[in-house]
Amino acid sequence: MIEIAGLVVAGVTALGTVVQAFHTARAKNRRVSRASLKKAEARARAPLKIGAKRVAEVIDRELLETLQHEIENRHKQLVQAFRSDRISELERERQVEAARQQICRFLDAVRKFNAGRLPTRRLEDLWVSNRCDS
């Protein structure tokens, strides 16, 4: 079960990487680099150990599997939105917003099952950087 939790945490972190890359590129009037997308894909495939045990302790296996599946699908959609030249900038923005919301839903679930707190600094940083409390 810790393996699934590690994949979920890695997936959420990878989504956060792409969301941040989008905002950084936008501020510089550029496109998200292929290197950023590759980095996010690699991050999503490698389970994280930090925080996984605590997440596994507070969220049951069935919910973790559901979250992992949702996050994996969202990540694939987001990366595809940046790789395709046929997708409009508006659609990319929609995909980024959907990813941000997915991140916040996961983090909110962890908080609910963990006495209102996130178990690691990485998850706390994701909460803040994705404006999850707004």
C-alpha positions as CSV (number, residue, x, y, z in Angstrom):
1,M,0.0,0.0,0.0
2,I,2.9,2.3,0.6
3,E,3.9,1.8,-3.0
4,I,0.5,3.1,-4.2
5,A,0.8,6.1,-1.8
6,G,4.3,6.8,-3.1
7,L,2.9,6.8,-6.7
8,V,0.1,9.1,-5.7
9,V,2.4,11.6,-4.0
10,A,4.8,11.4,-7.0
11,G,1.9,11.9,-9.4
12,V,0.7,15.0,-7.5
13,T,4.2,16.3,-7.4
14,A,4.6,15.8,-11.2
15,L,1.3,17.6,-11.8
16,G,2.6,20.4,-9.7
17,T,5.8,20.5,-11.7
18,V,3.9,21.0,-15.0
19,V,1.5,23.5,-13.5
20,Q,4.5,25.6,-12.2
21,A,6.3,25.2,-15.6
22,F,3.2,26.6,-17.3
23,H,3.0,29.6,-15.1
24,T,6.8,30.2,-15.4
25,A,6.8,29.9,-19.2
26,R,3.7,32.1,-19.4
27,A,5.4,34.9,-17.4
28,K,8.3,34.8,-19.8
29,N,6.0,34.6,-22.8
30,R,7.4,31.1,-23.8
31,R,6.1,27.6,-24.2
32,V,6.6,24.9,-21.6
33,S,9.9,23.1,-22.5
34,R,10.1,19.5,-23.4
35,A,12.7,19.1,-20.7
36,S,10.1,20.2,-18.1
37,L,7.6,17.7,-19.5
38,K,10.2,14.9,-19.4
39,K,11.1,15.8,-15.8
40,A,7.5,15.6,-14.8
41,E,7.0,12.3,-16.5
42,A,10.0,10.8,-14.8
43,R,8.8,12.1,-11.5
44,A,5.4,10.6,-11.9
45,R,6.8,7.1,-12.6
46,A,9.1,7.0,-9.6
47,P,7.3,6.4,-6.3
48,L,8.3,8.9,-3.6
49,K,9.1,7.5,-0.2
50,I,8.9,10.8,1.8
51,G,5.3,11.2,2.9
52,A,4.1,8.0,1.4
53,K,3.9,6.1,4.7
54,R,1.9,8.8,6.4
55,V,-0.5,9.1,3.4
56,A,-0.9,5.3,3.4
57,E,-1.7,5.4,7.1
58,V,-4.5,8.0,6.7
59,I,-6.2,7.1,3.4
60,D,-7.5,3.6,2.7
61,R,-6.2,1.5,-0.2
62,E,-9.4,1.8,-2.3
63,L,-9.4,5.6,-2.2
64,L,-5.6,5.7,-2.8
65,E,-6.0,3.5,-5.9
66,T,-8.8,5.8,-7.2
67,L,-6.8,8.9,-6.5
68,Q,-3.8,7.3,-8.2
69,H,-5.8,6.5,-11.3
70,E,-7.3,10.0,-11.5
71,I,-4.0,11.7,-11.1
72,E,-2.3,9.5,-13.7
73,N,-5.0,10.3,-16.2
74,R,-4.9,14.0,-15.5
75,H,-1.1,13.9,-15.9
76,K,-1.4,12.2,-19.3
77,Q,-4.0,14.7,-20.4
78,L,-1.9,17.7,-19.3
79,V,1.3,16.5,-20.9
80,Q,-0.6,15.7,-24.1
81,A,-2.0,19.3,-24.1
82,F,1.6,20.7,-24.1
83,R,2.9,18.2,-26.7
84,S,0.1,18.8,-29.3
85,D,0.3,21.7,-31.6
86,R,-3.4,21.3,-32.3
87,I,-4.5,22.4,-28.9
88,S,-5.3,26.0,-28.3
89,E,-3.7,28.1,-25.5
90,L,-7.1,28.4,-23.9
91,E,-7.5,24.6,-23.8
92,R,-4.0,24.4,-22.3
93,E,-5.1,26.8,-19.6
94,R,-8.2,24.7,-18.9
95,Q,-6.0,21.6,-18.6
96,V,-3.6,23.4,-16.2
97,E,-6.6,24.6,-14.1
98,A,-8.0,21.0,-14.0
99,A,-4.6,19.7,-12.9
100,R,-4.4,22.4,-10.2
101,Q,-7.8,21.4,-8.9
102,Q,-6.8,17.7,-8.9
103,I,-3.8,18.5,-6.8
104,C,-6.0,20.4,-4.3
105,R,-8.6,17.6,-4.2
106,F,-5.9,15.1,-3.3
107,L,-4.2,17.4,-0.7
108,D,-7.6,18.2,0.8
109,A,-8.4,14.5,1.2
110,V,-5.1,14.0,3.0
111,R,-5.8,16.9,5.3
112,K,-9.3,15.6,6.1
113,F,-8.0,12.2,7.1
114,N,-5.0,13.6,8.9
115,A,-6.6,15.9,11.4
116,G,-6.5,18.9,9.1
117,R,-2.7,18.8,8.4
118,L,-0.5,17.7,5.6
119,P,2.2,15.2,6.7
120,T,5.2,16.6,4.8
121,R,6.7,19.9,3.8
122,R,6.5,19.0,0.1
123,L,2.7,18.5,0.4
124,E,2.4,21.8,2.3
125,D,4.4,23.6,-0.4
126,L,2.1,22.1,-3.1
127,W,-0.9,23.3,-1.1
128,V,0.5,26.9,-1.0
129,S,1.9,27.0,-4.6
130,N,-1.4,25.8,-6.0
131,R,-3.5,28.2,-4.0
132,C,-5.6,25.3,-2.6
133,D,-7.1,27.4,0.2
134,S,-8.7,29.8,-2.2
